[in-house]
Amino acid sequence: MKNKTVQLVKTPEDRPNPEVAEQTKRRNFSAAYKRSILEMADLCAEPGEIGFLPCR
């Protein structure tokens, strides 16, 4: 049986960069998308329907 060497410690090149960005990139939504959300909200008639809008 051959001896297999297992590398437990990763080399510095394999490790992810531990530093984080100072500020994350924010998502931008178009005016048309925002308008469509408001139109769907206006169509909601039953209690709790608006809560399901983000799921659509």
GIVEN-V730497 format. One record per helix or strand of 3 or more residues. SS is the DSSP state (~ for helix, > for strand). FROM is the first residue (numbers start at 1). TO is the last residue. If there is no record, write none. Layout:
((SS;FROM;TO) (SS;FROM;TO))
This chain:
((~;31;43) (~;50;55))
